[in-house]
Amino acid sequence: MSTIAILLFCSTGLALYLLLTLLFSRQLTVEARVRELLPESTRHLAWRTSASRIALVYLTWLQRMTPKHIGEREQVQARRSGFKTAEAIRQYERLRGSVYGVAIILPIFSLLSGHSAIHLELAIVFPLFVLIGFRFYLKRRERLLQEKTRRDLPQVIDMITISVEAGLGFDQSLTRVTEQMNSPLIDELRQVLLEMSLGKSRRNAFRDAANRVGIDEFQSVMNALIHADRVGMGIALVLRIQGAEVRRRLKQKAEEKAMKAPIKILFPLVFFIFPGLFVILMGPAVLRIIAGLSHA
């Protein structure tokens, strides 16, 4: 890459940083005043504060530039992918900012390094590859989390049912189960208990939990509990019915995967195993035929 391209790339980054600093000068001024109040023993961490300031400016700008409906959809995707706590959400924001930063910088770097057709194609392909890879990563995390939730759901329902039949109330049963178990599903139930303790109704807490988890089995259980709470049905009977229904659905999904296995294994057989078998079985015969034709 030529010197002019390097200078243009550096100047573009500097101009972008100055523009962001100008847009968020008020936040940076407040942060500088807070830093002045710190004791002298923490002044040696100024370089870390500067790096955090740059990251804060960039993430704030990215959040403001993202349309509201897209931001809400990404937040739902992040929660379903396992980023639920405050620290996990900050980690997701840093990861998202890094991905979008790379998707912005790579096309600029590719175009500045040359003006041929291959550089233009790379400027288009690189950001698409990064963004698609990020979405694939989130979808994979969401799928693994949902599979674990499906496996844990029957056991959690049984534990709640036993506690309710033993004489505890439903809220007390949830509390007891969340104290004895630990899993992503239990984290959602802890969130339900926290929301109800803060004044949210049981129906709204169940409905929000079903939307956060995003699997049909859990949503069916929550809808059944909402209906039971509305009409005054017995919780223990509803939980037993839902536990049996969840197990039936899990059995159906396992049978579907077993039926799809022969079709999925067909492609590795055709493209990887059969060619090796043909070489082993037909190779000696072909060599003998070639040797016989050469002597003839």
C-alpha positions in Angstrom: 0.0 0.0 0.0 1.4 3.4 -0.9 2.3 6.2 1.5 -0.6 8.4 0.3 -3.1 5.6 1.0 -1.7 5.3 4.6 -1.9 9.0 5.1 -5.5 9.1 3.8 -6.5 6.3 6.1 -4.9 7.8 9.2 -6.4 11.2 8.4 -9.8 9.7 8.0 -9.6 8.0 11.4 -8.4 11.2 13.0 -11.2 13.3 11.4 -13.8 10.7 12.6 -12.4 10.8 16.2 -12.4 14.6 16.2 -16.0 14.7 14.9 -17.2 12.3 17.6 -15.3 14.2 20.3 -17.1 17.4 19.1 -20.5 15.8 19.2 -20.1 14.4 22.7 -18.0 17.2 24.2 -20.4 17.6 27.1 -20.1 14.0 28.2 -16.3 14.2 27.9 -16.2 17.4 30.0 -18.2 15.8 32.8 -15.9 12.7 32.7 -12.8 15.0 32.9 -14.2 16.8 35.9 -14.9 13.4 37.6 -11.4 12.3 36.8 -9.9 15.4 38.5 -11.7 14.5 41.7 -9.9 11.1 41.8 -7.1 10.7 44.3 -3.5 10.9 43.2 -3.0 7.2 43.6 -5.3 6.6 40.6 -3.8 9.1 38.2 -1.5 6.5 36.7 -4.6 4.9 35.2 -5.1 7.9 32.8 -4.2 5.9 29.7 -6.9 3.4 30.6 -9.4 6.3 31.1 -8.5 7.7 27.7 -9.1 4.3 26.0 -12.4 4.0 27.8 -13.3 7.5 26.7 -12.7 6.7 23.1 -14.7 3.5 23.4 -17.6 5.3 25.2 -17.7 8.0 22.5 -17.8 5.4 19.8 -20.4 3.2 21.5 -22.6 6.2 22.3 -22.4 7.4 18.7 -23.2 3.9 17.4 -26.2 3.6 19.7 -27.6 7.0 18.6 -27.1 6.2 14.9 -28.9 2.9 15.2 -32.7 3.2 14.4 -34.9 2.5 17.4 -36.7 -0.5 16.0 -33.4 -2.1 14.9 -31.9 -1.4 18.4 -34.9 -3.0 20.1 -34.7 -6.1 17.9 -31.0 -6.4 18.6 -31.6 -6.1 22.3 -34.1 -9.0 22.1 -31.6 -11.0 20.1 -28.9 -10.4 22.7 -31.1 -11.4 25.6 -32.1 -14.6 23.8 -28.4 -15.3 23.1 -27.6 -15.3 26.8 -26.5 -11.6 27.3 -28.9 -10.9 30.2 -27.0 -9.5 33.2 -25.7 -5.9 33.2 -22.1 -7.0 32.7 -23.1 -9.4 29.8 -25.0 -6.5 28.2 -21.9 -4.3 28.4 -19.9 -7.2 26.9 -22.4 -7.5 24.1 -22.3 -3.7 23.4 -18.5 -3.9 23.2 -18.6 -6.9 20.9 -21.2 -5.2 18.7 -19.2 -2.0 18.5 -16.1 -4.0 17.5 -18.0 -5.8 14.8 -19.5 -2.7 13.3 -16.2 -0.9 13.6 -14.4 -3.6 11.6 -17.2 -3.6 9.1 -16.7 0.2 8.6 -12.9 0.2 8.6 -12.3 -2.8 6.3 -13.9 -1.3 3.1 -12.1 2.0 3.7 -8.8 0.2 4.1 -9.5 -1.9 1.0 -10.4 1.1 -1.2 -7.4 3.1 -0.1 -5.0 0.2 -0.8 -6.0 0.1 -4.5 -8.7 1.0 -7.1 -8.9 -2.2 -9.0 -12.0 -4.4 -9.3 -10.7 -6.9 -6.8 -10.4 -4.1 -4.2 -14.0 -3.0 -4.8 -15.2 -6.5 -4.5 -13.3 -7.0 -1.2 -14.8 -3.7 0.1 -18.2 -5.2 -0.4 -17.5 -8.8 0.7 -15.5 -8.0 3.9 -18.2 -6.2 5.8 -20.9 -8.6 4.7 -18.8 -11.5 5.8 -18.2 -9.9 9.2 -21.8 -9.0 9.8 -23.1 -12.4 8.7 -20.5 -14.1 10.9 -21.7 -12.0 13.9 -25.4 -12.9 13.2 -24.4 -16.5 12.9 -22.6 -16.4 16.2 -25.6 -14.9 18.0 -28.0 -17.4 16.3 -25.8 -20.3 17.4 -25.7 -19.0 21.0 -29.5 -18.6 20.9 -30.0 -22.1 19.5 -27.7 -23.8 22.1 -29.4 -21.8 24.9 -32.9 -22.8 23.7 -31.9 -26.5 23.5 -30.6 -26.4 27.1 -33.8 -24.7 28.2 -35.9 -27.4 26.5 -33.9 -30.1 28.3 -34.2 -28.5 31.7 -37.9 -27.5 31.4 -39.5 -30.9 32.3 -37.3 -31.3 35.4 -38.1 -27.7 36.5 -41.8 -28.3 36.0 -41.6 -31.5 38.1 -39.8 -29.7 40.9 -42.4 -26.9 41.0 -45.3 -29.5 40.9 -43.8 -31.5 43.8 -43.4 -28.3 45.8 -47.0 -27.1 45.1 -48.5 -30.6 45.9 -46.5 -30.5 49.2 -48.5 -27.5 50.3 -46.4 -24.5 49.3 -47.8 -21.7 47.3 -46.8 -21.1 43.7 -44.5 -18.2 44.4 -42.9 -20.0 47.3 -42.4 -23.1 45.1 -40.7 -20.9 42.5 -38.4 -19.5 45.1 -37.5 -22.9 46.5 -36.7 -24.2 43.0 -34.6 -21.2 42.1 -32.6 -21.7 45.3 -31.9 -25.4 44.6 -31.1 -25.3 40.9 -29.0 -23.2 38.5 -29.5 -23.0 34.8 -30.5 -20.4 32.1 -34.2 -21.4 32.7 -33.8 -20.8 36.4 -32.3 -17.4 35.7 -35.5 -16.5 33.8 -37.6 -17.7 36.8 -35.5 -15.6 39.1 -36.3 -12.6 36.8 -40.0 -13.5 37.1 -39.8 -13.5 40.9 -37.9 -10.2 40.9 -40.5 -8.5 38.6 -43.4 -9.7 40.7 -41.7 -8.5 43.9 -41.3 -5.1 42.3 -45.0 -4.9 41.6 -45.5 -6.4 38.2 -48.6 -8.7 37.9 -48.1 -12.4 37.6 -49.6 -12.5 34.1 -47.4 -9.8 32.8 -44.3 -11.3 34.3 -45.1 -14.7 32.7 -45.9 -13.1 29.4 -42.6 -11.2 29.4 -40.7 -14.3 30.4 -42.2 -16.2 27.5 -41.1 -13.5 25.1 -37.6 -13.4 26.4 -37.1 -17.2 26.2 -38.6 -17.5 22.7 -39.4 -21.3 22.6 -42.8 -22.8 22.0 -42.7 -25.2 24.9 -42.0 -22.6 27.5 -44.5 -20.2 26.0 -47.2 -22.9 26.2 -46.4 -23.4 29.9 -46.6 -19.7 30.6 -49.9 -19.3 28.7 -51.4 -22.3 30.6 -50.3 -20.7 33.9 -51.8 -17.3 32.9 -55.1 -19.0 32.0 -55.1 -20.9 35.3 -54.5 -17.7 37.2 -57.3 -16.0 35.3 -60.0 -18.7 35.9 -58.8 -20.0 39.2 -57.7 -23.5 38.2 -55.4 -25.7 40.3 -51.8 -25.0 39.6 -50.6 -28.5 40.4 -53.0 -30.1 37.8 -52.0 -27.6 35.1 -48.3 -28.2 35.8 -48.7 -32.0 35.5 -50.5 -31.6 32.2 -47.9 -29.2 30.9 -45.0 -31.4 32.0 -46.5 -34.4 30.1 -47.1 -32.1 27.1 -43.5 -30.8 27.1 -42.1 -34.4 27.3 -44.4 -35.4 24.3 -43.0 -32.5 22.3 -39.4 -33.3 23.1 -40.0 -36.9 22.1 -41.5 -35.8 18.8 -38.5 -33.5 18.1 -36.1 -36.4 18.9 -38.0 -38.6 16.4 -37.9 -35.9 13.8 -34.1 -35.6 14.2 -33.8 -39.4 13.9 -35.8 -39.4 10.7 -33.6 -36.7 9.2 -30.4 -38.5 10.1 -30.3 -40.8 6.9 -30.8 -37.7 4.7 -28.1 -35.7 6.4 -25.6 -38.6 6.3 -26.2 -39.1 2.5 -24.0 -36.2 1.5 -20.9 -37.2 3.5 -21.3 -40.7 2.1 -21.5 -39.5 -1.5 -18.8 -36.9 -1.4 -16.3 -38.4 1.1 -16.7 -42.1 1.7 -17.8 -43.5 -1.7 -14.9 -42.0 -3.7 -12.4 -43.6 -1.3 -14.2 -47.0 -1.7 -14.2 -46.7 -5.5 -10.4 -46.0 -5.4 -9.8 -49.0 -3.1 -12.0 -51.4 -5.0 -11.5 -50.3 -8.6 -8.0 -49.0 -8.4 -6.1 -52.4 -8.8 -8.4 -53.5 -11.6 -7.8 -50.2 -13.5 -4.1 -50.5 -13.0 -4.1 -54.1 -14.4 -6.2 -53.0 -17.4 -3.8 -50.1 -18.1 -0.8 -52.5 -17.8 -2.4 -55.0 -20.2 -3.2 -52.4 -22.8 0.3 -51.0 -22.7 1.8 -54.5 -23.3 -0.6 -55.1 -26.1 
